[in-house]
């Protein structure tokens, strides 16, 4: 995933704007990687919850 894709993904998965995510990433690239990991975890949790509600 490119840096810009990570920024968009993190913004879409949170209540933050693309610009605010970009500013955070500009300060420290590790922050962007962490936000992507959190977004992945939230997406995974959402899928699990949806699967459980369907069963």
Biopython code that builds the backbone (N, CA, C, O; Angstrom):
import numpy as np
from Bio.PDB.StructureBuilder import StructureBuilder

atoms = [
    (1, "UNK", "N", (0.854, -1.175, 0.000)),
    (1, "UNK", "CA", (0.000, 0.000, 0.000)),
    (1, "UNK", "C", (0.899, 1.238, 0.000)),
    (1, "UNK", "O", (1.855, 1.316, 0.771)),
    (2, "UNK", "N", (0.594, 2.184, -0.851)),
    (2, "UNK", "CA", (1.387, 3.408, -0.890)),
    (2, "UNK", "C", (1.070, 4.279, 0.330)),
    (2, "UNK", "O", (0.100, 4.039, 1.049)),
    (3, "UNK", "N", (1.896, 5.276, 0.540)),
    (3, "UNK", "CA", (1.678, 6.185, 1.667)),
    (3, "UNK", "C", (0.321, 6.875, 1.547)),
    (3, "UNK", "O", (-0.410, 6.996, 2.529)),
    (4, "UNK", "N", (-0.005, 7.320, 0.352)),
    (4, "UNK", "CA", (-1.276, 8.020, 0.142)),
    (4, "UNK", "C", (-2.460, 7.082, 0.363)),
    (4, "UNK", "O", (-3.485, 7.493, 0.908)),
    (5, "UNK", "N", (-2.324, 5.829, -0.055)),
    (5, "UNK", "CA", (-3.391, 4.851, 0.185)),
    (5, "UNK", "C", (-3.578, 4.609, 1.687)),
    (5, "UNK", "O", (-4.703, 4.489, 2.171)),
    (6, "UNK", "N", (-2.468, 4.538, 2.410)),
    (6, "UNK", "CA", (-2.544, 4.361, 3.863)),
    (6, "UNK", "C", (-3.266, 5.544, 4.513)),
    (6, "UNK", "O", (-4.094, 5.365, 5.406)),
    (7, "UNK", "N", (-2.941, 6.746, 4.052)),
    (7, "UNK", "CA", (-3.560, 7.950, 4.610)),
    (7, "UNK", "C", (-5.062, 7.924, 4.362)),
    (7, "UNK", "O", (-5.845, 8.194, 5.272)),
    (8, "UNK", "N", (-5.463, 7.607, 3.159)),
    (8, "UNK", "CA", (-6.896, 7.550, 2.827)),
    (8, "UNK", "C", (-7.605, 6.448, 3.616)),
    (8, "UNK", "O", (-8.709, 6.651, 4.122)),
    (9, "UNK", "N", (-6.973, 5.299, 3.716)),
    (9, "UNK", "CA", (-7.547, 4.167, 4.455)),
    (9, "UNK", "C", (-7.738, 4.531, 5.926)),
    (9, "UNK", "O", (-8.794, 4.272, 6.503)),
    (10, "UNK", "N", (-6.721, 5.127, 6.525)),
    (10, "UNK", "CA", (-6.817, 5.517, 7.934)),
    (10, "UNK", "C", (-7.901, 6.569, 8.139)),
    (10, "UNK", "O", (-8.624, 6.530, 9.134)),
    (11, "UNK", "N", (-8.016, 7.502, 7.211)),
    (11, "UNK", "CA", (-9.039, 8.546, 7.322)),
    (11, "UNK", "C", (-10.440, 7.961, 7.166)),
    (11, "UNK", "O", (-11.356, 8.334, 7.899)),
    (12, "UNK", "N", (-10.605, 7.054, 6.223)),
    (12, "UNK", "CA", (-11.916, 6.443, 6.010)),
    (12, "UNK", "C", (-12.343, 5.596, 7.202)),
    (12, "UNK", "O", (-13.537, 5.436, 7.456)),
    (13, "UNK", "N", (-11.383, 5.059, 7.927)),
    (13, "UNK", "CA", (-11.674, 4.179, 9.054)),
    (13, "UNK", "C", (-11.783, 4.925, 10.381)),
    (13, "UNK", "O", (-11.971, 4.312, 11.432)),
    (14, "UNK", "N", (-11.664, 6.236, 10.327)),
    (14, "UNK", "CA", (-11.712, 7.020, 11.559)),
    (14, "UNK", "C", (-12.575, 8.253, 11.340)),
    (14, "UNK", "O", (-13.135, 8.456, 10.263)),
    (15, "UNK", "N", (-12.670, 9.052, 12.355)),
    (15, "UNK", "CA", (-13.421, 10.307, 12.242)),
    (15, "UNK", "C", (-12.510, 11.479, 11.877)),
    (15, "UNK", "O", (-12.925, 12.635, 11.949)),
    (16, "UNK", "N", (-11.272, 11.182, 11.488)),
    (16, "UNK", "CA", (-10.297, 12.215, 11.151)),
    (16, "UNK", "C", (-10.308, 12.500, 9.650)),
    (16, "UNK", "O", (-10.632, 11.628, 8.843)),
    (17, "UNK", "N", (-9.956, 13.711, 9.295)),
    (17, "UNK", "CA", (-9.875, 14.087, 7.885)),
    (17, "UNK", "C", (-8.565, 13.582, 7.288)),
    (17, "UNK", "O", (-7.621, 13.253, 8.007)),
    (18, "UNK", "N", (-8.528, 13.529, 5.972)),
    (18, "UNK", "CA", (-7.304, 13.131, 5.282)),
    (18, "UNK", "C", (-6.168, 14.084, 5.640)),
    (18, "UNK", "O", (-5.035, 13.649, 5.842)),
    (19, "UNK", "N", (-6.464, 15.380, 5.718)),
    (19, "UNK", "CA", (-5.427, 16.361, 6.054)),
    (19, "UNK", "C", (-4.857, 16.133, 7.447)),
    (19, "UNK", "O", (-3.646, 16.238, 7.647)),
    (20, "UNK", "N", (-5.720, 15.820, 8.414)),
    (20, "UNK", "CA", (-5.206, 15.602, 9.771)),
    (20, "UNK", "C", (-4.374, 14.325, 9.840)),
    (20, "UNK", "O", (-3.361, 14.286, 10.539)),
    (21, "UNK", "N", (-4.788, 13.288, 9.127)),
    (21, "UNK", "CA", (-3.991, 12.054, 9.082)),
    (21, "UNK", "C", (-2.650, 12.336, 8.418)),
    (21, "UNK", "O", (-1.619, 11.841, 8.875)),
    (22, "UNK", "N", (-2.649, 13.115, 7.356)),
    (22, "UNK", "CA", (-1.405, 13.461, 6.660)),
    (22, "UNK", "C", (-0.453, 14.223, 7.583)),
    (22, "UNK", "O", (0.750, 13.960, 7.594)),
    (23, "UNK", "N", (-0.998, 15.172, 8.362)),
    (23, "UNK", "CA", (-0.142, 15.934, 9.300)),
    (23, "UNK", "C", (0.465, 15.011, 10.350)),
    (23, "UNK", "O", (1.637, 15.153, 10.697)),
    (24, "UNK", "N", (-0.323, 14.070, 10.858)),
    (24, "UNK", "CA", (0.188, 13.116, 11.847)),
    (24, "UNK", "C", (1.287, 12.265, 11.222)),
    (24, "UNK", "O", (2.328, 12.036, 11.838)),
    (25, "UNK", "N", (1.055, 11.801, 10.002)),
    (25, "UNK", "CA", (2.048, 10.971, 9.314)),
    (25, "UNK", "C", (3.311, 11.760, 8.997)),
    (25, "UNK", "O", (4.409, 11.204, 9.027)),
    (26, "UNK", "N", (3.172, 13.037, 8.697)),
    (26, "UNK", "CA", (4.345, 13.870, 8.416)),
    (26, "UNK", "C", (5.253, 13.984, 9.631)),
    (26, "UNK", "O", (6.474, 14.062, 9.496)),
    (27, "UNK", "N", (4.658, 13.993, 10.814)),
    (27, "UNK", "CA", (5.460, 14.086, 12.039)),
    (27, "UNK", "C", (6.227, 12.802, 12.312)),
    (27, "UNK", "O", (7.361, 12.834, 12.791)),
    (28, "UNK", "N", (5.597, 11.665, 12.002)),
    (28, "UNK", "CA", (6.238, 10.386, 12.292)),
    (28, "UNK", "C", (5.553, 9.303, 11.459)),
    (28, "UNK", "O", (4.366, 9.030, 11.640)),
    (29, "UNK", "N", (6.296, 8.697, 10.561)),
    (29, "UNK", "CA", (5.732, 7.677, 9.661)),
    (29, "UNK", "C", (5.216, 6.462, 10.425)),
    (29, "UNK", "O", (4.293, 5.788, 9.967)),
    (30, "UNK", "N", (5.802, 6.179, 11.576)),
    (30, "UNK", "CA", (5.331, 5.048, 12.383)),
    (30, "UNK", "C", (3.897, 5.274, 12.853)),
    (30, "UNK", "O", (3.142, 4.317, 13.027)),
    (31, "UNK", "N", (3.521, 6.532, 13.057)),
    (31, "UNK", "CA", (2.132, 6.831, 13.439)),
    (31, "UNK", "C", (1.167, 6.366, 12.358)),
    (31, "UNK", "O", (0.105, 5.823, 12.663)),
    (32, "UNK", "N", (1.528, 6.576, 11.108)),
    (32, "UNK", "CA", (0.669, 6.159, 10.002)),
    (32, "UNK", "C", (0.531, 4.648, 9.981)),
    (32, "UNK", "O", (-0.570, 4.127, 9.803)),
    (33, "UNK", "N", (1.635, 3.941, 10.159)),
    (33, "UNK", "CA", (1.585, 2.482, 10.196)),
    (33, "UNK", "C", (0.701, 1.990, 11.341)),
    (33, "UNK", "O", (-0.044, 1.023, 11.185)),
    (34, "UNK", "N", (0.786, 2.649, 12.473)),
    (34, "UNK", "CA", (-0.043, 2.282, 13.617)),
    (34, "UNK", "C", (-1.521, 2.535, 13.328)),
    (34, "UNK", "O", (-2.370, 1.718, 13.687)),
    (35, "UNK", "N", (-1.833, 3.649, 12.688)),
    (35, "UNK", "CA", (-3.228, 3.947, 12.350)),
    (35, "UNK", "C", (-3.789, 2.919, 11.376)),
    (35, "UNK", "O", (-4.966, 2.569, 11.457)),
    (36, "UNK", "N", (-2.955, 2.432, 10.455)),
    (36, "UNK", "CA", (-3.392, 1.396, 9.513)),
    (36, "UNK", "C", (-3.668, 0.095, 10.268)),
    (36, "UNK", "O", (-4.651, -0.590, 9.987)),
    (37, "UNK", "N", (-2.798, -0.247, 11.226)),
    (37, "UNK", "CA", (-3.017, -1.460, 12.019)),
    (37, "UNK", "C", (-4.310, -1.366, 12.828)),
    (37, "UNK", "O", (-5.049, -2.345, 12.935)),
    (38, "UNK", "N", (-4.577, -0.216, 13.384)),
    (38, "UNK", "CA", (-5.812, -0.014, 14.145)),
    (38, "UNK", "C", (-7.020, -0.135, 13.212)),
    (38, "UNK", "O", (-8.013, -0.772, 13.563)),
    (39, "UNK", "N", (-6.937, 0.466, 12.043)),
    (39, "UNK", "CA", (-8.039, 0.384, 11.079)),
    (39, "UNK", "C", (-8.276, -1.063, 10.660)),
    (39, "UNK", "O", (-9.423, -1.487, 10.522)),
    (40, "UNK", "N", (-7.197, -1.825, 10.455)),
    (40, "UNK", "CA", (-7.336, -3.242, 10.116)),
    (40, "UNK", "C", (-8.036, -3.996, 11.243)),
    (40, "UNK", "O", (-8.913, -4.823, 10.994)),
    (41, "UNK", "N", (-7.647, -3.710, 12.473)),
    (41, "UNK", "CA", (-8.259, -4.373, 13.626)),
    (41, "UNK", "C", (-9.730, -4.041, 13.758)),
    (41, "UNK", "O", (-10.538, -4.913, 14.077)),
    (42, "UNK", "N", (-10.085, -2.791, 13.517)),
    (42, "UNK", "CA", (-11.494, -2.390, 13.592)),
    (42, "UNK", "C", (-12.314, -3.063, 12.494)),
    (42, "UNK", "O", (-13.448, -3.480, 12.729)),
    (43, "UNK", "N", (-11.746, -3.167, 11.305)),
    (43, "UNK", "CA", (-12.442, -3.821, 10.200)),
    (43, "UNK", "C", (-12.645, -5.304, 10.511)),
    (43, "UNK", "O", (-13.714, -5.858, 10.255)),
    (44, "UNK", "N", (-11.629, -5.929, 11.055)),
    (44, "UNK", "CA", (-11.727, -7.346, 11.412)),
    (44, "UNK", "C", (-12.773, -7.567, 12.506)),
    (44, "UNK", "O", (-13.562, -8.510, 12.436)),
    (45, "UNK", "N", (-12.776, -6.709, 13.499)),
    (45, "UNK", "CA", (-13.746, -6.806, 14.583)),
    (45, "UNK", "C", (-15.170, -6.622, 14.049)),
    (45, "UNK", "O", (-16.084, -7.338, 14.457)),
    (46, "UNK", "N", (-15.355, -5.674, 13.149)),
    (46, "UNK", "CA", (-16.660, -5.418, 12.558)),
    (46, "UNK", "C", (-17.149, -6.647, 11.789)),
    (46, "UNK", "O", (-18.320, -7.015, 11.886)),
    (47, "UNK", "N", (-16.262, -7.277, 11.031)),
    (47, "UNK", "CA", (-16.644, -8.477, 10.296)),
    (47, "UNK", "C", (-17.041, -9.606, 11.237)),
    (47, "UNK", "O", (-18.017, -10.312, 10.984)),
    (48, "UNK", "N", (-16.291, -9.780, 12.321)),
    (48, "UNK", "CA", (-16.627, -10.825, 13.299)),
    (48, "UNK", "C", (-17.987, -10.570, 13.922)),
    (48, "UNK", "O", (-18.790, -11.491, 14.074)),
    (49, "UNK", "N", (-18.245, -9.319, 14.284)),
    (49, "UNK", "CA", (-19.529, -8.981, 14.898)),
    (49, "UNK", "C", (-20.674, -9.214, 13.924)),
    (49, "UNK", "O", (-21.729, -9.712, 14.315)),
    (50, "UNK", "N", (-20.479, -8.865, 12.678)),
    (50, "UNK", "CA", (-21.523, -9.082, 11.670)),
    (50, "UNK", "C", (-21.769, -10.574, 11.454)),
    (50, "UNK", "O", (-22.914, -11.000, 11.301)),
    (51, "UNK", "N", (-20.708, -11.359, 11.442)),
    (51, "UNK", "CA", (-20.841, -12.807, 11.256)),
    (51, "UNK", "C", (-21.605, -13.411, 12.434)),
    (51, "UNK", "O", (-22.460, -14.275, 12.240)),
    (52, "UNK", "N", (-21.306, -12.967, 13.631)),
    (52, "UNK", "CA", (-21.977, -13.496, 14.824)),
    (52, "UNK", "C", (-23.460, -13.108, 14.830)),
    (52, "UNK", "O", (-24.308, -13.885, 15.268)),
    (53, "UNK", "N", (-23.758, -11.926, 14.352)),
    (53, "UNK", "CA", (-25.162, -11.493, 14.360)),
    (53, "UNK", "C", (-25.969, -12.224, 13.291)),
    (53, "UNK", "O", (-27.194, -12.305, 13.388)),
    (54, "UNK", "N", (-25.300, -12.752, 12.282)),
    (54, "UNK", "CA", (-26.001, -13.472, 11.221)),
    (54, "UNK", "C", (-26.247, -14.932, 11.587)),
    (54, "UNK", "O", (-27.099, -15.586, 10.986)),
    (55, "UNK", "N", (-25.512, -15.444, 12.562)),
    (55, "UNK", "CA", (-25.667, -16.864, 12.919)),
    (55, "UNK", "C", (-26.718, -17.092, 13.953)),
    (55, "UNK", "O", (-26.958, -18.233, 14.348)),
]
sb = StructureBuilder()
sb.init_structure("model")
sb.init_model(0)
sb.init_chain("A")
sb.init_seg("    ")
for serial, (resi, resn, name, xyz) in enumerate(atoms, 1):
    if name == "N":
        sb.init_residue(resn, " ", resi, " ")
    sb.init_atom(name, np.array(xyz, "f"), 0.0, 1.0, " ", f" {name:<3s}", serial, name[0])
structure = sb.get_structure()
